[in-house]
């Protein structure tokens, strides 16, 4: 998948509807996401058909909010162009087949399928028809439902897929519900790259997901967590997002290899910081060395403390001043004396 990064997670600033229907606010979010280091600024596309009419009849306030926060097709095209000028990827989550077609015309790097549509085969197939990579969020979903969704996509020869581990609670009421190890589990079970869509408060859980190898990080993003609206309170603000994007670059590099590797720089440090065997006090020529003659001090360029046994019982070949690093040439070993006597 071209949008994925080989060396780090791809970070999506999920602006969603945090612009509250104000396109200037939407552009300000795009600029802030770019400044914080995100790879993509993502919105949400819906029309009034998002809910059944009976729901609107029972909740006039919801109907007003959906209408107020919706983004017209022409405005979404303008936001996509603004993302291009800002040099950040543009994407939006479609909520209907019509929106898939409209968004496809804006050339996003992927199609995001929300958790609510994982069990909607028609949406999956329509998304696959674009030929674009699909990011599939797994909130609400059982393993059987995830497998069915993947089988549906594979049945139309679409395998360019990233799964997102997701807990569809805003926020989850307890960290024990997050189950980040599902990132590894989903990857092992289905063989696709797996990312994480985070709805927790703060950045700590997001950073843990990066450490577990999430291929994509999606985090709701706002300019101000105190703004009125649906997702501001569970969103990252610019300083939070900057922490996440920095971590997305540093943590994978720091994870490194399972092989034990001692770098040349560390070897050089060892010479300064480790200890060597030194004379604990003045030693006269001919003295037999015992534990009392030895001390262990920096630097580590001489005989290692663990090799003290080869000096014990030997005879000093010369006078040795206190604190002098001992060498094998300073001592005639007991075994050598025995050999000559024989």
N, C-alpha and C positions, 0 to 999 in steps of 0.2 A: 504494500500500500504506500503510495507516494507520500501521503501526508504524515505517516508515522516517522518518528525519529529513531535512528539506529542506536543512539547512545543515551537516550533519555525519554521520559514520557512526553507526549504531546499534550499541552495544557490548553484547555478550553475555558474561557471566561463565559460562563452561562449568564448572559445579561437577561435572557428571557423577556419578561414584561417589566423589568425594573426601571425602564424608562418612563413607566406610568403613562404611556401614550404620547409623550412629548418627544418629538424627533430631535430637537436640539439636545435634550437629555440623552437620547440614544447615541448621538454622535459624541457627546462628552464621555459616555461610558466606553465607546470604542477607543477614543484617545487614551483614556486612563488604562484600559486593558493592554494596549500596546506599550505604554510607558512602563507598566508593571512586568512586561516580558512575556505575556500570554501569546500562544501561537494562533488562537482563533477567538473571535468574538461571535457568540452565538445568540440568536433570538428565538422566538417561538411564533409560529404562524397559525392563526386560527380565524375562523369566521363565526358568525352567530350560530352556526350549526353545531358548535362544539357540545352544547347541551340540548336535551330534548325540550320542546316547548313547555311541557308540564313542569319542568324544573324552573324555567324562567317565570312561569305563572305563579309559582310558589315563592319565588325569591327575586323580586324586582331589582333589588340592589345588586345581585349577581349579574343580572342581564346588563345593567348599566356599566358595571366594571368590565365585563367582557367587551362591550362595545367601546368603552373608553380606552382600554389597553390594547385593542387590536391594531395591527399595522396593515395599512392598505397595500395592495400589490405594488403600486407606484412608489410608496415610501420605502418598502422593503428593497426595491431595486436601487433606490437612492442610497440606502444604508450599505448595500453590497458594494456600490461604487465608492462610497466613502471608505469602506474597509480597504479596498484596493489602493486608494490614494494614501491611506495610513499605513499600508504594508503589513496588514494583519489579515489572516484568513477570515472569510465570512461564511457563516452557516446559520440555519434556522431549522427548528423542528417542525415538520409539517403535521397537520392534524387531519388531512383529507387527501384524496387522490388528486384533487385540483391543485392543492398547495404543493404537492410533490412536483407536479409539472411546472408550476410557476417558479419554484425554487430551483429546479433543474436548469431553467433558462438563465439563472444568475451564476451558473458555473461554480457551485460550492465544491470543496474537496471531498465531501462525503455527504451521505444522507443520514440524519439522526432519527432513529425510531424510538419514541418514548416508551417507557415501561407499560403505559396503558394500552399500547398497540402491539405488544409482543404476541398477543393471542388473536391478532387480526391478520389472517393470511392474505387477505386482499391488499392491505396496506404493504405487507412485506413484498408481495409480488410486484406491486406498482413501484415500490422503491427499487427493486432489483432491475426493473426495466430501464432505469436510468443508466445502468452500467457503472454507477459510482460505488465506491466502498460504502458499506452500511455499518454504522455504529448502533448497536442494539442494546438498549438498557433492559435490565432483568428484574427490576423491582416488581413486587407482587408474585413473581413467577416461581413455580415449582420446577424441579429438574426435568420432569416430563414435558412441561410446557416449553421450556427452553429448547429441549431436544426437538420437539415438534416444529418450533419456529426455524431452527437451523435446517431441519429436513425439508421444510417448505422452500427455503431459499436455495438449498442444494438441488432441489428437484427442478429448478429453472437454471441450473448451472451457475449459481451465484455463490461464490465462496470467499469473496473479498469482504470479510466480516471482522469486526471487533466487538466482543461482548463487554458490557459494562456491569460490573457488580454494583448493585444499587439497593439501598433500603429506602423504600418509598414512604418515609415518614419525615416530617418537616418541622423540627428536627426529630431524630430518634430520641425517645425519652431516656434511654440508657445506653452507655457504650457497649454493654454486653449484647445489644441487639445488632451491632454493626457487622460482626463476623467477617473481618477483613481476610481471614484465611480462605474465604470463598474465592478470592482472586486466584490463588494457586489451584484450588480445587476445580474451578471452572476451566482453567487452562489445561489441567491434566486430563479432565474428562472429555473435553470437546476439541482440544487441539488448536483453538483459535487464540489470537492475542486477547488479553483481558485487561480492561481498565477499571476505573472506579469513579462513580458519580457520587459526590459527597454532599450530604445534607446535614452534617453535624455542625455544631457551633465551634468556631475556632479553626485552627490549621493543624493541630496535632495529629488527628486521624488521617488527614490528607497526606501528611509527611510519612506516616507509617505505611500507607498504601504505596507510596513511591518506593519505600525500602523493600516492599514485598514484590516489586517488579511490575507495577501497573504500567501498561503500555500507553494509556490515555488517562488524564486526570480532568474531570469536569467538575467545576465548582461554581455555584451561583455567585454573581458578582454585582456589587452595588457601589455607588459613590458614597452612600451614607446609609448605615444600617438602621437609622432612626426614621427614614422616610416612610410615609404610608404606602401600603401595597402588599402584595402577596408574599414575596420572597426576601424582602430586604433583611429581615431579622436573621435569616439562616445563611446570608450571603457573606462572602469575603469582601472586605473593602480594599482599596488600592494597596495599603500597607500589607494586609494579609496576602493578597495575590502576589505581591513582590516576594514575600517569604516563600510561597509555594513555588514560584518559577525559579527562584534561586536554588531551592532544594531539588527541584526536578533536574537541575544541571549537576549539582554537587553530589547528591546521594548515590546515583548510579555509578559515578566514577569512584566514589569512596567504597562501594560494595566490593569492587575488584574481583579477585580470584579466590577460589577455595584452596589453591595451592599456597603453601607457605613460601613467601617471597621476602627476602631481605635485600633491600635496595642498596646500591653503592653508597648513597647518602647516609643510610642507617648504619652501614658498616663503618663509615668514617666517624659517625657519632659514637659508635661503640668504643672506638679507640680512645675517645676523650672521656667517656662516662663510665666504662667498666673499670675494674680494678686489676692490678698486677701485684705480684709478690715483691715486697720490699724488705730490707733489713729492719727489724723492729728496733735494733740498737746497734752500736758499733760491734762488728764481728772481727775477731783477730784471726789471722792466718793460722790454720791447723785446727780451729775449733770444729767440733762435730755439730752439725745443725740439728736442732730440735724445733718443736712447735714454738718455743719461746723466742727463737731467733727470727720468726717470720711475722709479717704484718701485711695487710692487703689494702692498698690505696690506689687512687687514680694516678696516671692514666692506665688504659688497658692495652698498652703496647708491649708489655713484658709477658712473663709467665703467668698463666691463668691461675687463680686460687685453687681451682679443681685439680691442678697438676702439681700441687705442693708435695705430693708423695715422692716424686722423683728427686726432690732436694733433701728430704729428711734422711738423716743418717750419713749424709755426705760430709766431706771435709772442706772447709774454706781454703781455697788456693791462695788467697791474698787477704790483706786487711780490707774490710768493707765498711764504709761509713754508714751510719744510721740513715734510713729513708732512701738508700740507693736501690733502684730496681735491680733485682737479682737476675742473672742469666745463667744458662747451663755452664758457661765457661768459668763462672765464679766458684764452682763446686766440683770436687772430685767425688763421684758417686761411690757408695759403699760397694756396689757390685764390681766396679772397676778395680778397687783395691784387692778384693778377694781374688779376682782373676789373676792379678799380678803375683800375689802370694803363692798361688798354686803353681 
